[in-house]
Structures are given as C-alpha cells and as structure tokens.
Amino acid sequence: MADAQEMQDGKNFYPDVPQSCPEFLLKGSNSLDWGMKNRLARIFSPDNCRTVMLAVDHGYFQGPTTGLERIDITITPLIQYADALMITRGALRSSIPPEMNKPVVLRSSGGQSILKELSNERITVDIEDAVRLNATALAVQVYIGGVHEHESIGNLVEIVDNGNRHGIPTMAVTGVGKELVRDAKYLGLATRMCAELGAHFVKTYYCEPGFARVAAGCPVPLVIAGGKKLPEPEALAMAYRAVNDGAAGVDMGRNIFQCEAPMAMIQAVRAVVHGEETPEKALDLYHSLKSTEERSQYAQ
C-alpha cells in the first residue's frame, strides 16, 4: 500500500473545461444504462451506428439447413467479417471457438419445428445461462398477428425484463407466418409494438414501397433479415435500399452462407452497409473476391 505521506496532489483538473459526457448516437438508446450502451456499441459501429450481423440460428427449427451442416467448418471463417453473430446456445458451445471476440446475439426463443405451427414458441434460454455464455444481446421471435401472438409477446416482455436486470439488450424478431403480408402497414405495426414493449432493436423484413415509413415510425434501430436465398445482385440491392431507407444494418444468413462464395459475399455486404458502396460496385467486389478465393482453393 502506498505511503500516505508520499501521495501527490493531482494537477490536471482542467477547471476551465466543462466535464463532458458524449451523447450515445444509436437511435433511441441514449437514456440506457452504461452496460446496455456498451453492449450495443459492440454490435453497432460507433462510427456510423450500423451493423452486419451473421445469422446462423436456423437449425433451431429447420435442422441441418444447407450451408449450416457443419458450422465449425463453414461459419467460423466468416466470423471475422461480421460485426455480430446470431446463434443458438447449443451451436455456440459446440462449434464456435471461445477465442472469438465478436458479440453474440443469442437466440432465446423456440419450441417448434417447421413441421408445426411456427408461432408456438416459448423462452428456451435462462438468463443465467445467457450470462454464462457472455451474450451481448438476446433474440426473441414475436409473431404479431400469428396464432400465438399473445404468448410470443409475453416471451418478449419476459426476456426484456430479464435482460434489463443484467444490462443485456433484447432484439425482437418479427416473425411472419404464411398468411401475413410483409407490407409497410404490417411491418410498421409489428416493429412499433416490439419497440413499445421494450425491445432495444428489432429485426424485420424490407418492403417496397414504404420501408422508410416503417423505419421512421420505429423509435429503436431496425436491422433487416435476408430472408430466402436471392441472387447476389438482388441481395446486395436489398441491403443498399434498406440502409438508405433508414435501416441500421442487416442480419443476413442464407444470402451469405448459401452463396457460392460466402467469404466474398459477406465482404460485399459490408461494403454496402459500412462502405456505402452501390450494389453494382459491391457486386464487382464480390466477383473479384470470389475469383481470388477460387484461385486460392485451386492452388491448394
């Protein structure tokens, strides 16, 4: 312990400089506690409040989806290019190296397969286990207009409350059944409800026309789902239009890991979201990186 007689008085108090506390610029998040802000700042870049999330949680209801048969082989190389990884706790524990330093958005709801009614979900991760896994955020599906709408809203509220107690933000995922139309009226309703019920950010679908209204009407950040596999030009164009219409980024899965050159594709998506490249230039980047990757594989 230092000797009290040897302690020196402080010198640099800067009395003429008012103490500052920079505003946290992520939409709707400035009043959150420090831990929440810190976790959100790991998911969304402080430079532009955008994110490229890699969604690989499909197996929780689809099983071994194409491209996810071996997460340890196909997904691990992609993580370096993602801002965050959306994944289940089982896949995280079994397949992701603990040295990974990217934030984890932990899938926390489930309970049904593609053989059953999709909206019939429950909470599947205890908050203490989420803490053990060092989760940066929790993800829960919400089925507005679905058969089990009420139960899924209850799941969201419970996860938000549990996360709030530990400083872990919640991402609500707007689930759309076969009967619901992904138009601006529906998505505006679903995303606004999720935010009003406490979600800190929301994953939803892009729609035309009207997505700018959806984004403006939601007081927290929106990230768009990639949805079904699209041709690369269409996926890049969708990402470009979404961020230009107010989305804070993307949470893509199949449009990356089911691509012929996943490593090239995720870098092209980053060029759109973070580099503000046009879809055409991003597609050129994709083809260039794909050719380099193929030559490298051939040389091996």
N, C-alpha and C positions, 0 to 999 in steps of 0.2 A: 504494500500500500504506500502511496506517495506521502511524503512528509508534508504536513500542512504548512510548515514554515517555508518550504521550497516552492509552494504553489505561486504562480504568477498571475497578476490581474490580466483579464482579457483586454485586448487593444482595439480590435477591429469591430466596433459596434455599428459603424455606418449610421450615425444619428440623423444624417440629412437624407437618408434613403428610406422611404416608407417600406415596411415589410410587405411583400407581395405573395399572393397565392394564385398562380395562374389558373385561368378557367379551364375546366375539362371540356373539351370541344365536342366529344361524342354526343350525338343527338339525344336529348332527354336524360343525360346521365350526370350532369354537373352536381346535383344535390346528393348523390350517392355517397356512401362511406368510402374511406380510402381503400380498403381492401377490395371492394367491388370495382372501383375505378382502376386499380392496379391490374386486376384480372382482365377487365375489359380492354385495357390498353395493351395487353399481351395478344388479344385476339384481333383487335382493330388497330391498324398502324396509327400512332400518334401524328404522323406526318400528314395523312390525308383522311383518317377515320374510315379506312376501307379495309376489307379482308378478302382473302382467298382461302376458304375452308375446303378441306377434302373430306367428303362424306363417304365412310366405308362401313356404315352400320346396317346395311341392307339385310345381312344374314339373320337379324333378329326376327324377321318374319318371312324372308324369302329363301333362307337356307344358303347353300353354296352358289351364290349368284356368279354368272360369268364375269371373270376378272377378279373375283374375290375367293377363288378356290383355295389359294394359299396366300393369305395376307402377308405372311413373313417374307415371301418372295416378291410378290407383285406390288405391294403397297409401300413397304419400307423404303425403297429407293426414291419414292415420290415425296416423302415427308419433308425433305429439305426445301422443297419449293412451295410448301403450303404454309399459311400463317397459323392454321389450327387444324386439328384432326378431330372429326366427329366419329365416334366409335363406341361400341359396347364394352362393358367391363370385362366380359369373357375374352373377347378378341384382344383387348388391351393387355390383359395379363398373360395371355398365351402366345402372342405373336409380335408385340411391339417391344423393341429393346428399351430397357429402362434408362439408357443414356440419352434417349430422345429428349430434347429440350423444348419442343413445341407445345403450346397449350392444348389441353384435351377438353373437348365438349362431349360430355358423357351422356350417351343415350340412357334415359332413366324411366322410360315407359315402354310397355309391350304387353304381351299376353295372348296374342292371336297370331295365326299364320295366314298365308294367302288363301288357305282353304276355308277360312271362316270370315265372319263379319269384321272388317278391318277396324272399325271404330270401338270395338270392345276391348279396350286396353285398361291396364292398371299400372300403378307405380311398381317398378321392378328393381330399383336400387335404393337401399337405405342411405340416408345422408351420411352416416358414419363411414360407410364403405366408400362413398364418393370422396370423403376427406382422406381416407387411407390411400386412395388412388391419385391424390393430388389433382383432382378435377379442377379445371379453370372455370367451367360452366356446366350447367345441367340442361339437357334437352328433353322436352316432353311434347308428345303429339296432342293436338287439340282438334277435335272434329266438330266444327261449327256446322250445324245442320245435319249431322250424322245421326244414326240410330242411337248411339250412346253419347250424344253431345254433353248431357249433364254430367255424366261420370268423367268424361275427359276434361271438362272444365274443373271439376273437383280435383283431378290429378294435378292440373296446372297450379291451382291455388296452394295445394299441399306442398308441392315441390318449391314454389316460390317462397313460401313461409319457411320451410326447412333450409333453403339456401340462404335466405336473408339472415338467419341466426348464425351462419358460418361465413358470411361475406362472399358467397358464391352466387354469381348471377344465373338467371334462367333464360334459356332460349325456347320460346314456344314455336312449334312446327305446325303450320296449318295443314291438316290432313284433308284431302278431298276425295270423297267416295265417287263411285261410278255415276251417281245420279246428279252430282253437283257440278255446276258450270264454273269454270275458272275465269270469270269475268271481273271487271273492276268493281261492280256492285257487291258481289260476294266476297272478293278478297279484301275490299275496303272494310266490310263488316267484320270479317274474321280477324284481320290484323289489328283493328282498333279494339276489339273485345279483348284480345290477348294482352295488349298493352295496358288497357284499363284494369285488367285483373292482376297486373303486376309483373308481366314478362319484361325483361330488360332488353331483349332484342327478339326479333321474330323472323323465322324462315318461312317464306311463302313462294308463290309462283309468279312469274312475269306474265303480264297480259297486255294485249293490244286490242283496242285503244284503252287509255285511262290509267295506266300504271302510275303516271306522275301524280294523279289524284290519290291513288292508294298510298303512295309513299308520303305525300304531304299530310294526309289525314291520320297517319300513324305517328305518335309522339316519340317513338323509340326507333332505333335502326332496323332496317329490313335487309335481309340477305336473301337472294333468290336461289331456289332449288334448280338443279339442272334438269330434273325430270327424266323422261325417257331418252335413250341414246339418239342423238341427232347427228347429221353430217357435220363435220368440223366447221365449215363456214357458217352454218346456221347457229351452232352453239356459241361461237365467238360473237356473232352478230347479236344474239340474245343478251349475252353478258354486257356488250357495249351499250345497247339500248337501255338495259336495266340501270346501270350505274349513271348514265346520263339522264335518266328519268327519276333519279333520287335514291336508288338502292345503295346500301353501304358495302356491297360486295356480293359474292356468290358462295354457295355451299354446294359444290358440284361433286358428283360421284361417277355415275355411269358415263357421262360425257368426257370423263378423264380416263378412268381405269379400264373402260371397254374400248378405248380408242386404239388404233393400230400402234401408235407411238405415244404412250401415256406421259412419258417424261417431257416430250416435246409439247404435248397439248397443255399440260399444267403451266408450263412456262409461257405459252402463248396466251393463256387466260390471265396470267399475272401481268403480261404486257398490256392487256386491255384494262384491267382493274386498277393497277398501280401505275403503269406507264402511260395510260390514256392513249394507247395506240388505237388506230382504226381497226375494224375487223379485217380489212384487206391486208394491212401491214402485219397484223398478228398472224394471219394465215400464212403469209410469206415466211415469217419466223418459224411457224410450225413445220412447214415443208423443209426449210433449211436444217432445223434441228433434227428432224426425222431422218433426213439423208445422212447427216453426220452420225446419228445413232446406228443406222443400218450399216454404214461402212465400218463402224467400230465393231459391231457384232460379227460382221463377215470376216474381219481381220483376226478375230479370236478363233 
